[in-house]
């Protein structure tokens, strides 16, 4: 679990007790650092699928009293309301109130981790939205890509079969690397091969590509292929037309895996779809059949 969570954030530790809950399910705790948007991070982790199982992730809620080193102030009595509160005083002669101990305010595990680390490094997020990193590309990699071209395929999904078509035509000196469903990176083994190909075989290239242009750092394919698991499909709706219907709100249905097509098991359908963007597909919906 530590290795899986490591891909999503700054994981510190994972604890999985041996005991199970009343339903016989295993549960555990994961502690992260630098969590700025807790709700969004919870949603992202809740979409993780391991094998055929989906894990459920929730914010761990608990209450902790804010203790002082002075034990005489640990428990104070509110003279106005006759209530005893930990580390909190709202008497007539003054006010002593910890914001984190406000009555009714939810406390989460991620909130506690953030609070404990703020006193150490006083780190504040620059942006509350998408996480950003900065990287300086190696000069060797930039030099290698300087003579490369990017081809935009005529039909989405063709990028994964282009290399085979080049070999059939006898162009073994051109390396084709898919960048996604719509783009491929074209690299030459010897200098001048790509330029010669663009001049001599333009009509042949037009069969596969809508555009071929020199590589630029900004060229990134924003469309991707992904496998999704769909649970709860009725047996009488187990059909390719139904698969296409339920994939439409999220992208374009491509095909199903061999086990789904042959109906080896019908508890879960594994569907391949094409989708724009990087958002995780994790949704529940109601389907009306007949």
C-alpha positions in Angstrom: 0.0 0.0 0.0 2.9 2.3 0.7 4.2 2.0 -2.9 0.7 2.6 -4.3 0.0 5.7 -2.2 3.5 7.0 -3.0 2.3 7.7 -6.5 -0.4 10.1 -5.3 1.4 12.3 -2.7 4.0 12.6 0.1 3.2 9.5 2.0 4.8 9.2 5.5 3.5 6.0 6.9 0.8 3.3 6.4 -0.6 1.3 9.3 -2.8 -1.7 8.7 -4.0 -3.4 12.0 -4.5 -7.2 12.0 -8.0 -7.0 13.3 -11.1 -6.5 11.1 -14.3 -4.5 11.5 -17.7 -6.0 12.2 -18.2 -6.7 8.5 -15.0 -8.7 8.3 -13.2 -6.0 6.2 -9.6 -4.9 6.7 -8.9 -1.2 7.4 -5.9 0.9 7.9 -4.5 4.4 8.2 -2.3 6.4 5.9 -0.6 9.6 6.8 0.4 12.2 4.2 2.4 15.4 4.3 1.8 18.6 2.3 -1.9 18.0 1.8 -3.5 21.3 0.9 -6.9 20.4 -0.4 -8.0 17.5 1.8 -11.4 16.9 0.2 -10.0 16.8 -3.4 -7.2 14.5 -2.2 -9.7 12.2 -0.5 -11.7 11.9 -3.8 -8.5 11.1 -5.8 -7.4 8.3 -3.4 -11.0 6.9 -3.3 -10.7 6.1 -7.0 -7.7 3.6 -6.6 -8.3 0.1 -7.9 -6.0 -2.7 -7.0 -6.5 -5.8 -9.1 -10.2 -6.4 -9.1 -10.8 -4.6 -5.8 -11.5 -0.9 -5.2 -10.4 0.6 -1.9 -12.6 3.0 0.0 -10.8 6.1 1.4 -12.3 8.5 4.0 -10.9 11.3 6.1 -10.2 10.0 9.6 -12.2 12.2 12.0 -11.3 12.5 15.6 -11.2 15.2 18.3 -8.1 16.0 20.2 -7.9 18.6 23.0 -5.3 21.2 22.7 -3.1 20.7 25.9 -0.9 23.3 27.5 2.3 22.5 29.3 0.8 24.3 32.3 -1.5 21.6 33.8 -3.4 24.2 35.8 -4.9 25.4 32.5 -5.7 22.0 31.1 -9.3 22.2 32.2 -11.0 25.6 32.6 -14.6 26.3 33.6 -16.8 28.7 31.6 -18.5 30.8 34.2 -21.0 32.2 31.7 -22.4 28.9 30.5 -21.4 26.5 33.2 -19.6 24.2 30.7 -16.2 22.6 31.1 -13.9 22.7 28.0 -10.4 21.6 27.4 -7.9 24.4 26.8 -10.7 27.0 26.3 -11.8 29.9 28.4 -14.5 32.5 27.7 -15.0 34.0 31.1 -16.1 37.6 32.0 -12.5 38.7 32.8 -10.9 37.7 29.6 -10.9 35.3 26.6 -8.7 32.4 25.9 -9.7 30.4 22.9 -8.0 27.9 20.6 -9.4 28.0 17.1 -8.7 24.3 16.6 -10.7 23.4 19.8 -13.9 25.2 18.7 -16.9 23.3 19.7 -18.3 21.3 16.7 -15.4 22.0 14.4 -14.4 18.8 12.5 -10.8 17.6 13.0 -9.3 15.3 10.4 -6.1 13.2 10.4 -4.8 15.3 7.5 -5.6 18.5 9.4 -3.5 17.3 12.4 -0.6 16.4 10.2 -0.6 19.9 8.6 -0.9 21.6 12.0 2.1 19.7 13.4 4.3 20.4 10.4 3.5 24.2 10.2 5.5 25.0 13.2 8.5 23.3 11.7 8.8 24.7 8.2 5.9 27.3 8.1 5.3 26.0 4.5 2.3 27.5 2.7 1.0 26.3 -0.7 1.6 28.7 -3.6 -1.5 27.4 -5.3 -4.5 25.7 -3.8 -5.4 24.0 -7.1 -3.4 21.7 -9.3 -0.1 20.6 -7.9 2.9 21.9 -9.9 6.5 20.8 -10.1 9.5 22.4 -11.9 12.0 20.5 -13.9 14.9 21.5 -16.1 15.2 19.1 -19.1 18.7 17.6 -19.8 20.5 19.2 -22.7 21.2 15.7 -24.1 17.5 14.9 -24.3 16.6 18.3 -25.9 19.4 17.8 -28.5 18.1 14.3 -29.4 14.6 15.6 -29.9 15.6 18.6 -31.9 15.6 16.7 -35.2 12.4 14.7 -34.4 9.0 15.2 -35.9 5.5 14.7 -34.4 2.8 13.1 -36.5 -0.9 13.7 -35.7 -2.8 10.6 -36.8 -5.8 10.8 -39.1 -8.0 8.7 -36.7 -7.6 8.6 -32.9 -6.1 5.3 -31.8 -4.1 4.6 -35.0 -0.9 5.8 -33.2 -0.3 2.4 -31.7 -0.2 0.6 -35.1 1.8 3.1 -37.2 5.2 1.5 -36.6 4.0 -1.8 -38.1 2.8 0.1 -41.2 6.2 1.7 -41.6 7.9 -1.7 -41.5 5.5 -3.1 -44.1 6.4 -0.2 -46.4 10.1 -0.8 -45.9 10.9 2.2 -43.7 13.0 0.5 -41.0 15.1 3.6 -40.3 12.3 5.5 -38.7 11.4 4.9 -35.0 7.7 5.5 -34.1 6.8 6.1 -30.5 3.1 6.7 -29.5 2.6 9.9 -27.4 -1.0 9.1 -26.9 -4.1 8.2 -28.9 -3.5 11.0 -31.4 0.2 11.7 -31.7 3.4 9.8 -32.4 7.1 10.8 -32.1 9.1 10.2 -35.3 12.8 9.8 -34.8 15.4 9.0 -37.5 18.2 6.5 -37.1 20.4 8.4 -39.6 20.4 12.1 -40.2 18.3 13.2 -43.2 16.0 10.1 -43.3 12.9 12.0 -42.1 13.4 14.9 -44.5 13.7 12.4 -47.4 10.6 10.6 -46.3 8.6 13.8 -46.1 9.6 14.7 -49.6 9.4 11.3 -51.3 6.5 9.6 -49.6 4.2 12.5 -48.8 1.1 10.9 -50.4 1.7 7.7 -48.4 2.1 9.6 -45.1 -1.2 11.5 -45.8 -3.0 8.1 -45.5 -2.0 8.0 -41.8 -1.4 11.5 -40.7 -3.4 14.7 -40.8 -0.3 16.7 -40.0 3.5 16.1 -39.6 5.6 18.9 -38.0 8.8 19.3 -36.2 8.8 18.4 -32.5 8.2 21.3 -30.0 8.1 21.1 -26.1 4.5 22.2 -26.1 3.3 19.2 -28.1 1.5 16.9 -25.6 -1.3 14.5 -26.4 -4.2 15.4 -24.1 -6.2 12.3 -25.0 -5.5 8.9 -23.4 -6.7 5.3 -23.5 -7.8 3.8 -20.2 -9.4 0.7 -18.9 -12.4 1.0 -16.6 -14.3 -1.6 -14.5 -18.0 -1.5 -14.5 -20.0 -3.4 -11.8 -23.6 -4.2 -11.6 -24.5 -4.7 -15.3 -27.6 -7.0 -15.7 -27.1 -10.2 -17.7 -29.6 -9.2 -20.3 -27.8 -5.9 -20.9 -24.3 -7.5 -21.3 -23.9 -6.3 -24.9 -21.4 -4.1 -26.8 -24.2 -1.6 -27.5 -24.8 -1.1 -23.8 -21.0 -0.7 -23.2 -20.9 2.0 -25.8 -23.9 3.7 -24.2 -22.4 3.9 -20.7 -19.0 5.1 -21.9 -20.4 8.1 -23.9 -20.6 10.6 -21.0 -16.9 10.0 -20.3 -15.3 9.3 -23.6 -15.4 7.0 -26.6 -15.8 3.2 -26.2 -13.1 1.2 -28.0 -13.6 -2.4 -27.0 -13.9 -4.9 -24.1 -11.3 -7.4 -22.9 -11.5 -11.0 -23.9 -13.1 -12.2 -20.6 -15.9 -9.6 -20.9 -16.6 -10.4 -24.5 -16.7 -14.2 -23.9 -18.7 -13.7 -20.7 -16.3 -15.8 -18.7 -17.4 -13.8 -15.7 -20.2 -11.3 -15.5 -19.6 -9.6 -12.2 -17.5 -6.9 -13.7 -17.0 -5.6 -17.2 -13.5 -4.4 -18.3 -13.9 -1.7 -21.0 -11.3 0.2 -22.9 -12.2 3.8 -23.7 -10.6 6.9 -25.0 -10.9 10.1 -23.0 -9.6 13.7 -23.0 -7.9 15.1 -19.9 -6.3 13.4 -16.9 -9.3 13.2 -14.5 -10.0 9.9 -12.8 -13.2 8.1 -14.0 -15.0 7.1 -10.8 -18.8 7.4 -10.8 -22.0 5.7 -10.0 -25.2 5.9 -12.0 -28.5 4.3 -12.6 -29.3 2.5 -15.8 -32.9 1.8 -16.9 -33.0 -1.4 -19.0 -36.2 -2.3 -20.9 
